[in-house]
Amino acid sequence: TSSASSQSEVSMKDGTILHAWCWSFNTIKDNMAAIKDAGYTSVQTSPINAVVAGKGGDKSLSNWYYQYQPTLYTIGNYQLGTEAEFIEMNRVAEEYGIKIIVDAVLNHTTSDYNQVDAYIKSIPNWTRGNTQIRNWNDRYDVTQNSLLGLYEWNTQSYEVQQYLLKFLKNAVADGADGFRYDAAKH
């Protein structure tokens, strides 16, 4: 047996994940006891970074798509809550032995160039543009072109890598335990 199985805490890979899709940090925090009682060992959040506040910031679930349109890689957004609320959610999760997995959108930003933050635009060669994937059977097209017209990160760029790594490290420093990488094959 592994050392994790002999402890009271289950490793993330052996546990059960609650996908708290579009739940705010406070909703997750306020339900931590019920999450634990239901047998979950990890919670996956929606993307935690700044995103397009679509349809005037309407928080209805029908606007989930905007959670996947990053505008800046700071923690907190109109739907999930602030960075302070993220930190507090993680603190409570730790008390219950629940791991937090962040849905990380590192493939692209928003499709609205005007909403991409000026800081991102200041990174040299930050994007490969938004030429849409046309041939889903072509490896180059799928990995180098744009998913749904979203501005594609130039992930081969050292500056882009460091910017996104800083975001991930900040999430870990704030209490995140792991990541789910959105659109990883792209």
Backbone torsions as a table, in degrees:
resi	resn	phi	psi	omega
1	THR	NA	152.0	178.5
2	SER	-80.1	161.4	179.2
3	SER	-63.6	-31.3	180.0
4	ALA	-65.7	-36.4	-178.0
5	SER	-73.4	-21.8	179.4
6	SER	-85.1	-11.1	176.9
7	GLN	-93.8	167.1	179.4
8	SER	-72.1	-19.7	-178.1
9	GLU	-93.4	132.2	179.5
10	VAL	-91.8	138.8	177.6
11	SER	-66.8	155.4	-178.8
12	MET	-58.3	-39.4	-176.5
13	LYS	-68.7	-22.0	-179.6
14	ASP	-101.7	-3.1	-174.7
15	GLY	-95.6	-165.7	-179.4
16	THR	-120.2	127.6	-174.5
17	ILE	-102.0	129.7	169.3
18	LEU	-92.1	119.0	175.8
19	HIS	-86.6	97.1	-177.0
20	ALA	-84.2	65.9	-173.7
21	TRP	-64.0	117.6	179.1
22	CYS	65.8	14.1	173.5
23	TRP	-76.5	140.5	175.6
24	SER	-72.3	162.6	176.8
25	PHE	-59.0	-40.1	-179.6
26	ASN	-68.3	-36.6	177.8
27	THR	-64.6	-43.2	177.4
28	ILE	-61.9	-48.9	-179.2
29	LYS	-58.0	-47.4	-176.2
30	ASP	-67.9	-17.7	-179.4
31	ASN	-108.4	13.0	-174.4
32	MET	-59.8	-41.0	179.3
33	ALA	-62.5	-43.8	179.5
34	ALA	-66.3	-37.0	178.0
35	ILE	-62.3	-46.7	178.7
36	LYS	-63.4	-46.6	-179.0
37	ASP	-62.0	-29.2	179.6
38	ALA	-78.3	-6.2	176.0
39	GLY	96.8	5.4	178.3
40	TYR	-75.2	144.5	178.4
41	THR	-112.0	-14.7	178.6
42	SER	-144.0	155.4	174.7
43	VAL	-126.4	130.1	173.4
44	GLN	-100.1	124.2	177.4
45	THR	-86.0	166.5	165.9
46	SER	-75.6	173.3	-179.8
47	PRO	-55.2	132.6	-172.3
48	ILE	-95.6	-8.5	-175.3
49	ASN	-84.6	170.6	177.1
50	ALA	-59.5	135.6	-177.0
51	VAL	-137.7	168.7	174.9
52	VAL	-61.4	129.4	175.2
53	ALA	-88.1	77.5	-174.4
54	GLY	-63.9	151.1	179.2
55	LYS	49.1	48.2	176.2
56	GLY	70.3	20.4	179.8
57	GLY	84.5	16.8	177.4
58	ASP	-61.0	126.5	-176.3
59	LYS	-90.6	9.8	-178.3
60	SER	-65.7	151.9	-178.4
61	LEU	-61.4	-22.5	179.1
62	SER	-65.2	-13.8	179.7
63	ASN	-101.8	21.3	-179.3
64	TRP	-54.8	-32.7	-176.2
65	TYR	-54.9	-34.0	-177.4
66	TYR	-69.0	-22.3	175.9
67	GLN	-63.2	-20.7	-178.4
68	TYR	-103.7	23.1	176.7
69	GLN	-124.6	76.3	-179.1
70	PRO	-61.5	145.5	175.6
71	THR	-118.1	-22.7	179.9
72	LEU	-163.8	149.1	-177.2
73	TYR	-102.1	63.0	168.8
74	THR	-111.8	161.1	-177.1
75	ILE	-91.4	129.4	179.2
76	GLY	118.1	140.5	175.9
77	ASN	-154.7	171.1	-172.6
78	TYR	-60.6	-27.1	-175.5
79	GLN	-91.7	-42.0	-173.2
80	LEU	-90.7	-33.1	179.9
81	GLY	128.7	-168.8	-173.9
82	THR	-90.4	168.5	175.3
83	GLU	-62.2	-39.5	178.0
84	ALA	-60.4	-39.4	177.8
85	GLU	-68.7	-34.6	175.6
86	PHE	-62.8	-46.5	179.3
87	ILE	-60.7	-44.8	-179.6
88	GLU	-65.4	-40.5	176.5
89	MET	-58.7	-44.0	179.1
90	ASN	-64.8	-36.8	178.2
91	ARG	-62.7	-45.7	179.7
92	VAL	-66.6	-41.2	178.1
93	ALA	-58.0	-42.4	178.9
94	GLU	-60.1	-41.6	178.3
95	GLU	-58.6	-34.8	-178.1
96	TYR	-92.7	-1.6	-178.8
97	GLY	73.2	23.3	-179.8
98	ILE	-97.5	131.8	177.2
99	LYS	-88.1	146.2	178.4
100	ILE	-111.1	123.9	177.4
101	ILE	-109.5	126.4	-178.9
102	VAL	-98.0	132.3	173.3
103	ASP	-77.1	107.6	-175.0
104	ALA	-99.5	121.7	179.7
105	VAL	-102.1	91.2	-174.9
106	LEU	-111.9	5.3	-179.6
107	ASN	-87.3	-31.9	-170.4
108	HIS	-157.0	169.9	171.3
109	THR	-110.5	-154.0	178.2
110	THR	-75.5	165.4	174.3
111	SER	-84.8	-11.0	-180.0
112	ASP	-95.7	97.2	-176.0
113	TYR	-53.2	-35.4	-178.6
114	ASN	-66.2	-20.4	179.7
115	GLN	-92.4	-10.9	176.1
116	VAL	-67.7	128.1	-177.0
117	ASP	-61.1	146.1	-179.7
118	ALA	-59.0	-31.3	178.9
119	TYR	-61.6	-45.0	178.4
120	ILE	-62.3	-44.5	-179.5
121	LYS	-63.4	-21.0	179.3
122	SER	-80.3	-11.8	177.5
123	ILE	-74.6	122.9	-178.0
124	PRO	-57.5	132.7	176.4
125	ASN	51.0	43.3	-175.0
126	TRP	-69.4	-24.9	-174.1
127	THR	-127.0	154.0	170.4
128	ARG	-98.5	9.9	179.0
129	GLY	91.5	-161.7	-178.9
130	ASN	-132.8	34.9	173.3
131	THR	-66.8	118.0	-173.3
132	GLN	-71.8	149.1	174.4
133	ILE	-61.3	130.4	179.0
134	ARG	-112.2	-33.4	-177.7
135	ASN	-119.4	101.3	-176.5
136	TRP	-70.8	-7.2	176.7
137	ASN	-98.5	0.0	-179.4
138	ASP	-102.8	115.6	-175.2
139	ARG	-57.0	-45.8	-179.7
140	TYR	-60.3	-48.8	-178.8
141	ASP	-58.0	-44.9	-177.1
142	VAL	-69.1	-33.3	-176.3
143	THR	-95.9	-16.1	-175.2
144	GLN	-117.1	-12.1	179.6
145	ASN	-108.6	-179.6	-166.6
146	SER	-89.0	135.9	173.0
147	LEU	-82.3	115.8	174.6
148	LEU	57.6	27.3	178.6
149	GLY	78.4	10.8	177.6
150	LEU	-78.5	140.8	-178.6
151	TYR	-66.9	117.2	-173.8
152	GLU	-77.6	128.0	172.3
153	TRP	-64.7	142.6	171.6
154	ASN	-87.8	80.2	-173.3
155	THR	-69.7	-8.4	174.2
156	GLN	-78.6	-14.0	-179.0
157	SER	-77.5	129.7	178.2
158	TYR	-59.4	-42.9	-179.2
159	GLU	-62.8	-40.8	176.8
160	VAL	-64.7	-46.0	179.3
161	GLN	-56.9	-44.6	-178.3
162	GLN	-67.4	-38.2	178.3
163	TYR	-62.7	-47.5	-178.9
164	LEU	-70.0	-36.0	176.8
165	LEU	-63.4	-40.0	177.1
166	LYS	-58.8	-41.9	177.5
167	PHE	-61.2	-47.9	-180.0
168	LEU	-61.6	-43.0	179.0
169	LYS	-64.2	-36.6	177.5
170	ASN	-64.6	-41.6	178.2
171	ALA	-61.9	-41.8	178.1
172	VAL	-65.7	-43.2	178.7
173	ALA	-61.1	-31.5	178.2
174	ASP	-83.3	-2.1	173.7
175	GLY	118.4	-4.3	178.7
176	ALA	-63.5	144.7	-178.7
177	ASP	-104.9	-17.7	-178.0
178	GLY	-171.7	178.9	-175.6
179	PHE	-137.4	147.7	166.7
180	ARG	-111.8	123.5	-176.0
181	TYR	-93.1	111.3	179.2
182	ASP	-69.0	141.6	176.0
183	ALA	53.7	37.9	-175.0
184	ALA	-57.6	-37.0	-177.4
185	LYS	-70.4	-14.5	-179.7
186	HIS	-90.0	NA	NA
